[in-house]
Amino acid sequence: MKPVTVLFVASSFLATSLLIGCTTVGQGAGELEDSAHHEEPVTLSWKSSNSGESGILSATLLDGRVFSGPFYQILSQTELDQVGPLWTGWDYGWYGWDYWGTGPQVDFVTRYTGKVVANLASSSGERMRCRFHLVQPYKGMEGGGNGECELSNHDKLSAYFPAQ
């Protein structure tokens, strides 16, 4: 092989490796508790193209319902308009969860920095909102975490994502 060909092949391999390395995926597990206190397992998965700072989160319930939607890691520089999709299908601010009301933006960012929030929907229009505490926030979702989700019918889900 000529040196130029070797350099081109090596450069192409490196570029492909870097592109592939940008997408991260992970899985987690959870327990859904309904209003009658029945519990059932839930499978969670996420995919991100920016080190787990934002992406798509999915939750599959035992009955086959799938909820999917955006997640965001809140950082000190996060602006509320960046996470606008969090309010879709809910009252603005997710009332009932601290600092999600119409109060100052700085309170929300301060409270949720280093945490992940998500808003998921099923194909039938049901909603699920989630918030997770990251074990290693500097690693995003890859660092693992745990938290809770609430369905629009008020059923609760406890969730866990192992570190990768």
C-alpha positions as CSV (number, residue, x, y, z in Angstrom):
1,M,0.0,0.0,0.0
2,K,1.1,3.5,-0.7
3,P,1.6,5.8,2.2
4,V,-1.2,8.1,1.1
5,T,-3.6,5.1,0.9
6,V,-2.6,4.0,4.3
7,L,-3.2,7.5,5.7
8,F,-6.6,7.7,4.0
9,V,-7.7,4.3,5.4
10,A,-6.4,5.1,8.9
11,S,-8.2,8.6,8.8
12,S,-11.4,7.0,7.6
13,F,-11.3,4.4,10.4
14,L,-10.6,7.1,13.0
15,A,-13.5,9.3,11.8
16,T,-15.9,6.4,11.7
17,S,-14.9,5.3,15.2
18,L,-15.4,8.8,16.5
19,L,-18.9,9.0,15.0
20,I,-19.9,5.7,16.4
21,G,-18.5,6.6,19.8
22,C,-20.7,9.7,20.0
23,T,-23.9,7.7,20.5
24,T,-24.5,6.2,23.9
25,V,-27.2,3.8,25.0
26,G,-28.2,2.3,28.3
27,Q,-30.9,0.3,30.0
28,G,-32.5,0.4,33.4
29,A,-35.3,-1.2,35.3
30,G,-38.2,0.0,37.4
31,E,-41.3,-1.0,39.4
32,L,-44.7,0.6,38.5
33,E,-47.1,0.9,41.4
34,D,-50.8,1.6,40.6
35,S,-53.4,3.2,42.8
36,A,-54.4,-0.3,44.2
37,H,-50.7,-0.8,45.2
38,H,-50.1,-3.6,42.6
39,E,-46.5,-3.6,41.4
40,E,-45.1,-4.7,38.0
41,P,-41.7,-4.6,36.4
42,V,-40.8,-1.9,33.8
43,T,-38.0,-1.9,31.3
44,L,-36.3,1.4,30.6
45,S,-33.8,2.3,27.8
46,W,-32.2,5.5,26.7
47,K,-30.2,6.7,23.7
48,S,-28.1,9.9,23.4
49,S,-25.8,11.5,20.9
50,N,-24.2,14.0,23.3
51,S,-22.8,12.0,26.2
52,G,-26.1,11.5,27.9
53,E,-27.0,15.1,28.4
54,S,-30.1,14.7,26.3
55,G,-31.7,12.1,24.2
56,I,-34.7,9.7,24.0
57,L,-35.9,7.7,27.0
58,S,-38.3,4.8,26.6
59,A,-40.3,2.8,29.2
60,T,-42.0,-0.5,28.4
61,L,-44.7,-1.7,30.8
62,L,-45.6,-5.3,31.4
63,D,-48.9,-4.8,29.5
64,G,-47.0,-3.8,26.4
65,R,-47.6,-0.1,26.6
66,V,-44.5,1.9,25.5
67,F,-43.8,5.5,26.6
68,S,-41.1,7.4,24.8
69,G,-39.9,11.0,24.7
70,P,-37.1,13.4,25.3
71,F,-34.9,13.6,28.4
72,Y,-32.5,16.4,29.4
73,Q,-29.8,16.7,32.0
74,I,-30.1,20.0,33.7
75,L,-26.8,21.9,33.8
76,S,-26.0,25.2,35.5
77,Q,-26.3,27.0,32.1
78,T,-29.6,25.4,31.2
79,E,-32.3,27.9,30.0
80,L,-36.0,26.9,30.4
81,D,-36.7,27.4,26.8
82,Q,-34.2,24.6,26.0
83,V,-36.4,22.1,27.8
84,G,-39.8,23.4,26.6
85,P,-40.9,19.9,25.5
86,L,-41.0,18.9,29.1
87,W,-44.3,20.7,29.5
88,T,-46.1,19.0,26.6
89,G,-49.2,17.2,27.9
90,W,-48.9,18.6,31.4
91,D,-49.8,21.8,33.2
92,Y,-46.9,24.2,32.7
93,G,-44.4,23.6,35.4
94,W,-45.6,20.1,36.4
95,Y,-47.3,21.3,39.5
96,G,-46.8,19.1,42.5
97,W,-43.1,18.7,42.0
98,D,-40.9,21.3,43.8
99,Y,-39.6,24.2,41.7
100,W,-41.6,23.2,38.6
101,G,-44.1,26.1,38.9
102,T,-44.0,29.5,37.4
103,G,-41.4,30.7,39.9
104,P,-38.0,32.1,38.9
105,Q,-35.9,30.1,36.5
106,V,-32.9,30.2,38.7
107,D,-34.8,28.1,41.4
108,F,-35.5,25.4,38.8
109,V,-32.0,25.2,37.5
110,T,-30.4,25.3,41.0
111,R,-32.7,22.5,42.2
112,Y,-32.3,20.3,39.2
113,T,-28.7,20.8,38.2
114,G,-27.1,17.4,37.8
115,K,-30.4,15.7,37.5
116,V,-32.2,14.3,34.4
117,V,-35.9,15.2,33.6
118,A,-38.0,13.6,30.9
119,N,-41.5,13.8,29.4
120,L,-42.7,10.6,27.7
121,A,-45.9,9.7,25.8
122,S,-47.6,6.5,24.7
123,S,-49.1,6.0,21.3
124,S,-52.6,6.5,22.9
125,G,-51.6,9.9,24.3
126,E,-50.9,8.9,28.0
127,R,-48.1,10.8,29.5
128,M,-45.2,10.0,31.9
129,R,-43.0,12.6,33.5
130,C,-39.7,11.5,35.1
131,R,-36.8,12.9,37.2
132,F,-33.6,11.1,38.0
133,H,-30.7,11.8,40.4
134,L,-27.4,11.0,38.7
135,V,-24.8,9.2,40.6
136,Q,-22.0,10.7,38.5
137,P,-23.5,13.8,36.8
138,Y,-20.3,14.6,34.9
139,K,-20.9,11.3,33.0
140,G,-24.6,12.0,32.2
141,M,-26.9,9.0,32.0
142,E,-23.8,6.8,31.6
143,G,-22.9,7.5,35.2
144,G,-26.0,5.8,36.5
145,G,-28.8,7.1,38.6
146,N,-32.2,6.5,40.1
147,G,-35.5,8.3,40.4
148,E,-39.2,8.4,39.8
149,C,-41.7,8.8,37.1
150,E,-45.4,9.6,37.3
151,L,-48.1,8.6,34.8
152,S,-50.9,11.0,33.9
153,N,-53.2,8.7,35.8
154,H,-50.9,9.3,38.9
155,D,-49.5,5.7,39.0
156,K,-45.9,5.9,40.2
157,L,-42.7,4.3,38.8
158,S,-39.4,3.9,40.7
159,A,-36.5,3.6,38.3
160,Y,-32.8,2.6,38.4
161,F,-30.1,3.0,35.7
162,P,-26.7,1.3,36.5
163,A,-23.5,3.0,35.7
164,Q,-21.8,1.9,32.5
